[in-house]
Amino acid sequence: MAMMEISKAKKWISLEDDCPEEDNELVKEALEIIEEYFKNSITNFDSTNEGMMKILKIPTIAMLSDLYENRSFDIDKSSTGKTRQLIQSALLQAEYCYPVEVVQ
């Protein structure tokens, strides 16, 4: 089960169905990033659990909106703390959820 259908995601961020393909790709990539974020953040994450996926729509929509609306590096002061927290969390996940395999 995908986090959310692209058509529904586009409605949440007020994108038209006939938006440029580049925007479709951005939404798709954002949904993939969000799902990976949840996999790393939630110990019992289960994409087949309908109840879990339903409740995760709330943070999915919030994160999708934030990622889409703030896709440039021109971040205003009101979103700086929130953005730093998301970046710091993602960096920690990258460090601890994807250990480097030592080859001997």
C-alpha positions as CSV (number, residue, x, y, z in Angstrom):
1,M,0.0,0.0,0.0
2,A,1.5,3.3,-1.0
3,M,1.5,6.2,1.4
4,M,-1.0,8.1,-0.8
5,E,-2.1,8.1,-4.4
6,I,-0.4,10.9,-6.4
7,S,-3.8,12.2,-7.5
8,K,-4.9,12.6,-3.8
9,A,-1.6,14.1,-2.8
10,K,-1.8,16.7,-5.6
11,K,-5.3,17.7,-4.3
12,W,-3.9,18.3,-0.8
13,I,-1.3,20.6,-2.1
14,S,-3.7,22.3,-4.6
15,L,-2.0,21.0,-7.8
16,E,-4.2,20.7,-10.9
17,D,-4.4,17.3,-12.6
18,D,-2.8,18.8,-15.7
19,C,0.2,20.2,-13.9
20,P,3.7,19.8,-15.4
21,E,5.2,16.4,-15.3
22,E,8.1,17.9,-13.2
23,D,5.6,18.6,-10.4
24,N,4.2,15.0,-10.6
25,E,7.7,13.7,-10.2
26,L,8.4,16.0,-7.2
27,V,5.2,14.8,-5.5
28,K,6.1,11.2,-6.2
29,E,9.6,11.6,-4.9
30,A,8.3,13.5,-1.8
31,L,5.9,10.6,-1.0
32,E,8.8,8.1,-1.3
33,I,10.9,10.2,1.0
34,I,8.1,10.4,3.5
35,E,7.5,6.7,3.5
36,E,11.2,6.0,4.0
37,Y,11.2,8.6,6.9
38,F,8.3,6.7,8.5
39,K,10.0,3.3,8.0
40,N,13.0,4.7,9.9
41,S,11.1,6.5,12.6
42,I,8.4,4.0,13.5
43,T,9.6,0.8,14.9
44,N,6.5,-1.2,14.0
45,F,5.9,0.6,10.7
46,D,3.7,-1.7,8.5
47,S,2.6,-0.3,5.1
48,T,0.0,-3.2,4.9
49,N,-1.7,-2.0,8.1
50,E,-4.7,0.0,6.9
51,G,-5.3,1.6,10.3
52,M,-1.7,2.7,10.6
53,M,-1.6,4.0,7.0
54,K,-4.9,5.9,7.6
55,I,-3.6,7.7,10.7
56,L,-0.3,8.4,9.0
57,K,-2.1,10.5,6.3
58,I,-2.1,13.4,8.8
59,P,1.7,13.7,9.0
60,T,2.1,12.7,5.4
61,I,-0.1,15.6,4.2
62,A,1.8,18.0,6.6
63,M,5.2,16.8,5.5
64,L,4.2,16.8,1.8
65,S,2.9,20.3,2.0
66,D,6.1,21.5,3.8
67,L,8.4,19.7,1.3
68,Y,6.5,21.0,-1.7
69,E,6.0,24.6,-0.5
70,N,9.6,24.9,0.8
71,R,11.4,23.2,-2.1
72,S,13.7,26.2,-2.6
73,F,16.6,27.0,-0.3
74,D,15.1,30.4,0.5
75,I,13.7,29.5,3.9
76,D,12.1,32.3,6.0
77,K,12.7,32.6,9.7
78,S,9.3,31.1,10.7
79,S,10.1,27.8,9.2
80,T,13.8,27.6,10.0
81,G,13.4,25.6,13.3
82,K,11.0,23.1,11.8
83,T,13.2,22.6,8.8
84,R,16.3,22.2,10.9
85,Q,14.6,19.6,13.0
86,L,13.5,17.6,9.9
87,I,17.0,17.8,8.4
88,Q,18.6,16.8,11.7
89,S,16.2,13.8,12.1
90,A,16.8,12.7,8.6
91,L,20.6,12.9,9.1
92,L,20.4,10.8,12.3
93,Q,18.3,8.2,10.5
94,A,20.8,8.0,7.7
95,E,23.6,7.5,10.2
96,Y,21.9,4.8,12.4
97,C,19.4,3.1,10.0
98,Y,21.8,2.4,7.2
99,P,25.0,1.1,8.9
100,V,28.1,0.7,6.8
101,E,29.0,-2.9,6.2
102,V,32.6,-3.6,7.0
103,V,34.2,-5.9,4.5
104,Q,37.1,-7.9,5.7
